[in-house]
């Protein structure tokens, strides 16, 4: 599912009395809040759904696959997601 399909699904759930633009704005607001929460607090927990957390990756040495020369890979931060109980049960069927 891509963002357009997700907006369509939110619009379907909200019903025909709510304009599609309102569904798009609602989804974008939730995504912005998640982004701000992870960036500012380091994690966002939605009980039953899951937890988004920032994971730090240390700098390390890698290899250039073309030349086989060592290359330094800089430290970085990524977002990790751990599914909550309700989501896990839904995925198991």
C-alpha positions in Angstrom: 0.0 0.0 0.0 1.4 3.4 -0.9 0.5 6.8 0.5 -2.3 7.5 -2.1 -3.9 4.1 -1.3 -3.6 4.8 2.4 -5.4 8.2 2.0 -8.1 6.4 0.0 -8.5 3.8 2.8 -8.7 6.5 5.5 -11.3 8.4 3.3 -13.3 5.1 3.0 -13.3 4.6 6.7 -14.3 8.2 7.5 -17.2 7.9 5.1 -18.5 9.8 2.1 -19.5 12.9 4.2 -15.8 13.7 4.8 -13.9 15.1 1.8 -10.9 13.2 0.5 -8.8 16.4 1.2 -9.7 16.1 4.9 -8.6 12.4 5.0 -5.3 13.5 3.3 -4.8 16.2 5.9 -5.6 13.9 8.8 -3.1 11.3 7.5 -0.4 13.9 6.9 -1.0 15.3 10.4 -0.4 11.8 11.9 2.7 11.3 9.9 4.1 14.7 10.9 3.4 14.0 14.5 5.1 10.6 14.3 8.1 12.2 12.6 8.3 15.0 15.2 8.0 12.5 18.1 10.7 10.2 16.8 13.0 13.1 16.0 12.5 15.0 19.3 11.9 12.2 21.8 13.7 9.2 20.2 10.6 7.0 20.2 6.8 6.9 19.6 4.8 4.1 21.2 1.2 3.4 19.9 -0.2 0.8 22.3 -1.3 -2.3 20.4 0.2 -1.1 17.1 3.9 -0.8 17.8 6.9 1.4 18.7 9.0 3.5 16.4 12.5 4.1 17.9 15.8 5.7 16.7 18.7 3.3 16.4 22.2 4.5 16.1 24.6 2.6 13.8 28.3 3.1 14.6 30.9 3.9 12.0 32.5 0.9 10.4 34.8 -0.3 7.7 33.3 -1.7 4.5 34.6 -2.6 1.1 34.1 -1.1 -2.3 32.7 -4.1 -4.3 34.3 -2.9 -7.6 37.8 -2.3 -6.3 37.7 -4.3 -3.1 39.3 -1.3 -1.3 38.4 -0.6 2.3 35.9 2.3 2.7 34.8 4.0 5.9 31.1 4.0 6.4 30.0 6.9 8.5 27.8 6.5 11.6 24.1 7.0 11.0 20.7 6.9 12.7 17.8 5.0 11.4 14.2 4.4 12.6 13.2 1.0 13.8 9.7 -0.4 14.2 8.7 -3.1 16.6 5.1 -4.4 16.1 2.8 -4.4 19.1 0.7 -7.3 20.3 -2.5 -6.5 18.3 -0.6 -6.1 15.1 1.3 -9.3 15.7 -1.9 -11.3 16.3 -3.5 -9.8 13.2 -0.5 -10.8 11.0 -0.6 -14.4 12.4 -4.2 -14.8 11.2 
